[in-house]
């Protein structure tokens, strides 16, 4: 089917369909955004969508915020090329939600207001903890944002089938990539600046719905192709992958055994454990996820939204299993790597194959490919909007209003600053993404999870559960976790000293693991503990009492 | 991370200016009184006695899965039915356990935590009114 993908007519049909569907999505979401802007008056509307969403709506939005292109196209691609190991990734992403459900969501909903820092600042000194939390929020969000935007540029070229040497609307592939990054960036700025949390939430709900429908349709078609026999799907995938039974077992990608090199084998296994722990502990420290808990009216609704999110995200990752193995079986590893070495086009290619098979020849293939490509664009847009909102909220509410102005500012001013911040952060991200577009920055998603798990999670958990925790402990945890994760990754093989590194021709690598979590997460927790023990300042018992009562009962919550 | 130690008497109340949200100065006395009440202690205990052990349990269960994926490849590759091997079943069980824990917690929270929290909330907010 690869030759069909290259055939000019099928190609332009797909392109026209993809672009039309995408334009429809953009128009609908922009209409919602404008509508939402009319409903947005107070700061609570802009930051927290007026706390008026139901548990189900917020559960959908959490799914839309969380299931990024990296998890839709990325995990399906990893499974299609490396088999079982992609599953390891999705399991970490799902189990992580138990941390959010059991330890964070409800208590955070009751004790905070707009940002992650609200929870820390409740009983600790405002300015140092808010500064630390804003630095960490913006760092995590920009890492994640860059990975998504650079990925968007590359994906659009792939999904629209723009090949080197061809032109698209008069643009060369490189120009088309840059144009895509700018287009995605401008849209996310518009969603956030105009629609605030309300607009962004609806964009995420619509996207989650489209993504679930697209994935469900493809899963059913894949299963139908194998007469709903999972074993024969797996068997065919293993055969077509060219890797045999090993394709269905862990070890092709993560924790590889290197024959005759015990040290490298040891590092590879440690890297797998390191990735696993960062995935599970990172989610509940991601600022753009945490602020979603403020969009519902009560702790009970926050619980319901996480339950819905677990159901949706779990179902989605089960479906990626069918998509990945389906792509391996029906498209084949060779055809996938011919399109994209990282496998990011496995799901769209599978859509084309399924469409050809079940929806009437090459036109059907083009249509289904176009639908899935448009869903992938929608996915990217919803996630980047959530990230922009989280970082601009923190810049305006934490840094501007409470650090610079010491709380002496009006709601209107604060929201204006938040809108300007969204614009500035969006613009900076566009510029950075254009500079980074030729670099391999896929590791930034894992780094964002590692920073969230190493810096934010210890600060949040200590703050919610440890009475003695102090300001010094919170800043030590955040900066300690953040700096150790970033420094370790900077000296790791993903940045330099390996052929797939961000800078493949330089070498200052000395840290052997690609994922810093195994070291940086304990450092973050240790820093928070030591910072608390070593600081002379006593914990504020009255404030802790207020926070504990409020977080557990909802009394006095916003 | 135990915080069960009682608050020493005479602790200085929070300064209202430090309040993060700029709300009206809270009646910290009412919060302290509720925090030290036996009803609140039993709510705290009910929450912690569920979420802490459950967190340890799912974390150990997940860690076991990752460690087996790294070190017990022979075991993970044993085929159970057709092409379905231990690794796949183990992975699917992680989904099952996640859904199960979520459901158990939701049931527990509805039955045990919400009624207690509701009573105490009314008590605090009633004091304010």
Interface residues (C-beta under 8 A of the other chain):
Chain A: X84 X87 X88 X91 X92 X94 X95 X97 X98 X99 X101 X102 X103 X113 X118 X121 X122 X123 X125 X126 X230 X231 X232 X234 X235 X238 X245 X248 X249 X250 X251 X254 X255 X257 X269 X272 X273 X276 X277 X280 X299 X300 X303 X306 X307 X310 X311 X314 X317 X318 X402 X407 X462 X465 X466 X467 X468 X540 X541 X542 X543 X544 X545 X546 X548 X549 X550 X552 X553 X554 X555 X556 X558
Chain B: X1 X3 X5 X7 X8 X11 X12 X13 X14 X18 X20 X21 X22 X23 X26 X28 X31 X32 X34 X35 X36 X40 X43 X44 X47 X50 X51 X54 X55 X58 X59 X62 X63 X65 X66 X67 X69 X70 X71 X73 X76 X77 X81 X82 X83 X84 X85 X87 X88 X91 X94 X95 X98 X99 X101 X102 X105 X106 X109 X114 X117 X118 X120 X121 X124 X125 X128
